[in-house]
Amino acid sequence: MTMAAPHVSGGLPAELNTFVGRRHEIAEVKRLLSEARLVTLVGVGGVGKSRLALRVGSDLRRAFHAGVWLIELAALESPLLLVPTVMEKLEIQDRSVRPPIEVLVDHLRDKEMLVLLDNCEHLLDECAAMVDTLMRAAPGLRILATSRQALGVAGERTMPLPTMSVPDADGAGPSAEAMGRSDAVRLFAERAKAVLPGFEVTDANRESVAWICRRLDGMPLAIELAAVRLRAISVQQLLARLDDRFRLLTTGARTALPRQQTLRALIDWSHALCTEQEQLLWSRLSVFSGGLDLEAAEQVCGGNGIAVEEIIDLVNGLVDKSVLAREEQQNGVRYRLLETIRQYGRERLRESGEEAELKARHRDWYRDLALRAQEGWYGPDQVAWFARLRAEHGNLRTAMDYCLTTPGEAEAGLVIAAALRFYWIAAGALREGRSWLDRLLAAEPAPTAARARALLVNARLAVLQSDFGVATAMLDESKDLGDRHGDALVLAGAAYVCGLAALIQRDPSPAVTLLGEAIEAHRASDDQMGVVNAMMYLATAHSLLGHPEQAADLYKECLTICEVQNEHWFRSYTLWVFGIETWKQGDTARAVEMEREAIRLKQPFDDRLGIALCMEALAWMAAEDEAERAAVLLGASQESWRSFGGPLFGYLSGFHESAETVARERLGARDFDAAFRKGTEMSCAEALAYAIGRAAPRDEQAREASPLTRREREIAALVAQGKSNKEIAAHLVIAQRTAEAHVEHILCKLGFTSRTQIAAWVYEQDRSGSSS
């Protein structure tokens, strides 16, 4: 059974198994996309729409300057999250208060991009409206959608996806040539080899294989479900059991079954071949959205017939039966049900009467996860917590949706949404965080302590979007409730948010007072994270007031506290603003190193706003002596500002204007515009590499020899192309463990901690080589 892999650079997942056949269909989709800007693949579940779209997208990567991007909608239940989800997948971290569709339109307006909009059928009207708006506004955009029915948008070309070709039935039996032409036979053989090494279509089993493919009507998912049975039975036994099962559905007639009935029968069979406990776990796993890990399965699905310690063996059984797909991710192994399989499990769950209980247990687990992440955010596990929350984003949405739609549960939703305060910021999801908080606050108006904290988080997000009027009203109510409940942390947080609002509005004097109060209040509550957060901006306020010594002392204290805790997020932002202050005091070389270190700390979060801020600062620092570099960096950061709705920290905008003026004077208008344009045309990886490269061009004598061996350089280049360890192993025909070991050696030799840094290093090496 096929399954999309985790997200990788470039917008598309890697294929986990071989793609078989469909050459005619691939060519036809490409032809349609050359003629129309919206093409929709339509067909029943299990016919292979998603895999075909992914293959076409992969083939067309180089044809679209802005890339090919996959937007998976199957797990999305709320229509309100459609546009925000598209923005998230396109990595648009907007912090403005504009309507999401306006932000999306602005981002796509001049892009040459192909978007794969997968599984639209349950959000058909919303998808149609969004697509229509985007197609009218973005002439370079093309959309390849998959759905069980057409979107109905003007200019849409639909392509009904047929099942795979099967060998013709004739008295003499299919020839080897006819079998070779059948995509269904090729798929069956390929998947059979995966479960039964050495399997081949031979003269002895040829006719049985042909009949199996015919009985399954060439349905890809049905073929994959059937092939896995060869672990236990022969091809001939498989055919006999298919005949028995389908005869029951057709009262003995050997006519072709309706395709959806064929698939249903195969899933029924898969279900019947599971043990009673595996069937029970299958149904319970259907409450998850976007995948799960083993710990979640144990805590949500254990009990009432399944012992927790048995879950791991049951999960392995479902993986073996191709009910669950196993996904290797950077932060561990996750599992996912294909949407068709998940819907089947949900039907069984409803029939069992356990659905309400399982949904509540699912919510309880993700509420606990959010609270644990909140506690663990400040410290050495911060990056791991961020990665875990990002992987669980779909489940967190489902948990909050349960709280919104189930009477009496809204307060639990407030707890989850408020506990995710730093995740909303780090993930660039301010808009979504505010949306959940707004709806949950409206659903639960009781003056509880949970409401006070949720209001405070919502006000904080509003301030970061410069929505100060709305933030003020929420802060007032939050402070009233904080006084009523004696919640010192709410009152300390309110002082911080008020101080941050003053700072962003370029009013540093009251910011100093409010942020100082926030520091003392957080210290009194023994909240070190709150102290560091407020101290960072108090130092910035002093810097703006012309108090360099006070600012430097506070920055240094802040960095010391963060380093003791091995904390990344606040340390990176402190280095950003401290670097600017250091540059203002005349130590440009040290300031540049601070900004580069800040970028390195931000990379694990993919903090594009923070990286753009550091790139801006590096541009300012280069304007006097390296005007061309400054212009390139200003151009490279321009796209980021467009995505974010304009610079967040407007109190520093004067430096941007001054740097642009100086660089333009140094270069002249024509050369400045050329360098600026070069920056705008850089990919994110190229811009990142340029930003953390050496400040001055490296001449031949200054270049250091690469510390990597020839094989390691080859593997580093494949890492830079976005290939996984598994793909590298296949490309070089080496063991996956060998590839993993090489990547670890590369990281160690270069002193890096992420594959993104390797990619940046490769780009810098190539750039230096081409200029020599």
Secondary structure, DSSP 8 states (H G I E B T S, - for coil): ---B----TTS---BSS-----HHHHHHHHHHHHH-SEEEEE--TTSSHHHHHHHHHHHTGGG-TT-EEEEE-TT---GGGHHHHHHHHTT----S-S-HHHHHHHHHTT--EEEEEE--GGGHHHHHHHHHHHHHH-TTEEEEEEESS----TTEEEEE----------TT---HHHHHH-HHHHHHHHHHHHHSTT----TTTHHHHHHHHHHTTT-HHHHHHHHGGGGTS-HHHHHHHHHHHHHHHTTT--S---HHHHHHHHHHHHHHHS-HHHHHHHHHHTT-SS-B-HHHHHHHH-SSSS-GGGHHHHHHHHHHTTSEEEEEETTEEEEEE-HHHHHHHHHHHHHHT-HHHHHHHHHHHHHHHHHHHHHHSSSTTHHHHHHHHHHTHHHHHHHHHHHHHSTT-HHHHHHHHHHTHHHHHHTT-HHHHHHHHHHHHHH--S--HHHHHHHHHHHHHHHHTT-HHHHHHHHHHHHHHHHHHT-HHHHHHHHHHHHHHHHHTT-HHHHHHHHHHHHHHHHHTT-HHHHHHHHHHHHHHHHHTT-HHHHHHHHHHHHHHHHHHT--HHHHHHHHHHHHHHHHTT-HHHHHHHHHHHHHHHGGGT-HHHHHHHHHHHHHHHTTT-HHHHHHHHHHHHHHHHHHTS-S-GGGHHHHHHHHHHHHHHH-HHHHHHHHHHHHTS-HHHHHHHHHS-SS---TTT----SS-HHHHHHHHHHHTT--HHHHHHHHT--HHHHHHHHHHHHHHHT-SSHHHHHHHHHHHHHHHHH-
